[in-house]
Amino acid sequence: MQVLQMQMEVRADPAEVGRARKWARSRLAGSGIGVDEPLADTLILLISELVTNAVVHTGCPGVLRMLFPGASGTPGAVTHPRAGIVRVEVTDNSARPPRQRCAHGDDTGGRGLELVEGLADRWGWQPEGAGKRIWCEIDRGSSPLTRWSGAFEPQHAVTNRA
């Protein structure tokens, strides 16, 4: 199975979150995911949350990467052992691990990783060089209701729903 990989560099600026959403939406058509599919909206929200964490909470630049199942021979495709998996990754230069916060009532922040937990089939992070990589995956065949059903179960800190 081949995987189409696309990436963009993200500056340490909160305005990059909007640019990342726009960039990702423009790349969906080439991935085989229609911009009107529910999966597209889910991916855009996940990208928004992960890029926000990278630029707002670390103050570091990063790299956003999207990996889509693709046809053999697709330009930019790399071999991937898990067919049907859409993966979003954000790397940054901060070694500080992501921390899931508990937002209350009218709090305007603190829900990002909770959303990632609820929308992705799996997510996690690992150290990479001087920084880290945080990632999430969606199984193209799973439904949003299936993903949300386990959203508030206790999970492991480093990798979730593996």
C-alpha positions, 0 to 999 in steps of 0.5 A, spaced: 500 500 500 502 506 498 501 513 502 500 520 499 504 524 504 504 532 504 507 537 508 508 544 510 512 548 515 509 552 520 511 558 523 511 560 531 505 564 529 498 563 531 496 566 524 499 559 522 493 555 524 488 559 519 493 558 514 494 550 516 487 549 515 486 553 508 492 549 506 490 542 508 483 543 505 486 545 499 490 538 499 484 534 500 481 533 493 488 530 491 487 525 497 481 522 495 477 525 500 472 530 498 471 537 501 464 536 503 465 529 506 464 529 514 471 526 514 474 532 511 471 537 517 474 532 522 481 532 519 481 540 519 479 540 526 484 535 528 489 539 524 487 546 527 488 543 534 495 540 533 497 546 530 494 550 535 498 546 540 505 547 537 505 554 535 501 557 541 503 552 547 510 551 545 512 558 541 516 554 536 515 553 529 513 546 526 512 541 520 505 539 519 504 532 515 498 529 512 499 522 510 493 519 506 492 512 503 494 512 495 494 508 489 501 505 487 505 510 483 502 516 486 507 522 486 510 523 493 507 516 495 511 512 500 510 505 503 505 504 509 503 498 512 496 500 514 491 501 509 485 506 510 489 510 515 489 517 514 494 520 519 496 527 521 502 529 524 505 535 527 513 536 529 515 542 533 522 543 537 519 543 544 521 537 548 515 539 553 510 533 552 503 535 550 499 535 557 491 534 556 488 540 561 481 540 564 477 545 561 471 548 566 465 551 564 466 558 560 474 557 559 476 559 552 481 554 552 484 547 554 479 542 550 484 541 544 487 534 546 480 532 549 477 534 542 483 530 539 481 524 543 474 524 541 475 525 534 481 520 532 481 513 532 488 513 535 493 519 537 499 519 541 506 523 541 514 521 541 520 525 542 523 526 536 530 530 536 530 536 540 523 536 540 517 531 539 512 529 534 504 529 536 500 525 531 493 522 530 490 517 526 483 516 523 480 509 520 477 511 513 472 506 514 470 508 522 464 513 523 464 519 527 459 516 532 464 510 533 470 515 535 466 519 539 463 513 543 470 512 547 472 519 547 472 520 555 475 513 557 481 514 561 487 513 556 495 512 556 499 519 556 503 517 551 499 513 546 492 512 546 487 507 542 493 503 539 
